Amino acid sequence: MTQRVLLLPGDGIGPEVVAQAERVVLAVAQLFDLPLSLDTANLGGVAIEAEGVAFPQTTREKALAADAILLGAVGGPRWDGLPASERPERGLLAIRSALDLFANLRPAILFPQLASASSLKAELVAGLDILIVRELTGGIYFGEPRGIAVREDGQREGYNTYRYSEGEIMRIARLAFELAGKREGKLTSVDKANVLEVTQLWREVVTGLGADYPEVALDHMYVDNAAMQLVRAPKQFDVLVTGNIFGDILSDTAAMLTGSIGMLPSASLNEQSKGLYEPVHGSAPDIAGQDRANPLATILSVAMMLRYSLNAAAAARAIEEAVATVLDQGLRTADIVDKGQSAVGTVAMGDAVIAALMSQKENS
């Protein structure tokens, strides 16, 4: 059966990195005889310009029909003057909600070739392999009521609502337990239960669910301590599970331990394992169109897509091995280049990954 992949190039450097990822998709589809069909649609600023809204109905229909979705990036200063409800980022929130992509998987893996690029000492990060599981469709980013209002004293007041139901907590925690059971068997649940009632409930639900997973060692950590521990001794962690806002912050912190967010993929999944896959980095409009963007995070997002949504684990491993090969060859884009090295461009890095893939096939 042919599986449908929807490409959402988006804004800024998004089209450049997705173009290289698309080449990799086509290459592995040929190498592993994968029946894939590719389509393209608009999301974010490009959708606003072309269709008037950040998440058009045409994109919604294609997204609902797809088996997996690959996104470049959305947003940029061009649209900063729009009301918050009309900005490109609202398109990203909308597609997550429409597809019920409740689970965001953010790996923080340090390729040994890039140990010197980390902001921490090599001995602290060598061998780093963390997975952050972030709840993505609830919490303060979606809670109602929200807004800005004028109080009786004439001052404006902004307000947001932090909500989680037991069911929302249960499904993200269950996924985290299952993933931890397939890794090192250690799960850290991050909350702020000492001051926030919503995370008191979070801790109670996660603790209760832990009885169903006796093979997984569960501990709890306040978010401020978790942030400190990520930069003090990050290898103490295996899998972390947390809510939307804490996961947003901690996953970006963990990303910098690896040297560059240009290396990090992510997956957002629903209960049927349909996923939206995207690099962790943003649209970087300052380097858009200059052939300077690092496509490896998007290419590694393709590997996650093959593994989690398309049932093609062997093809996923081949991509990851190809990325390791090009790093072994000393190829670096500007964000990960060492002093004295020359940086390669976006297209050249894509060429190198595809060449490494083809070499694997020839040597098999």
Helices and strands as residue ranges (DSSP letters): E 3-10, H 14-31, E 36-40, H 45-51, H 57-65, E 68-73, G 77-79, G 84-86, H 88-98, E 103-109, G 112-117, H 122-125, E 129-135, G 139-141, E 147-150, E 156-159, H 166-181, E 186-191, H 197-209, G 210-212, E 217-222, H 223-232, G 234-236, E 239-242, H 244-257, G 261-263, E 265-269, E 275-279, G 285-287, H 296-308, H 313-328, H 346-363
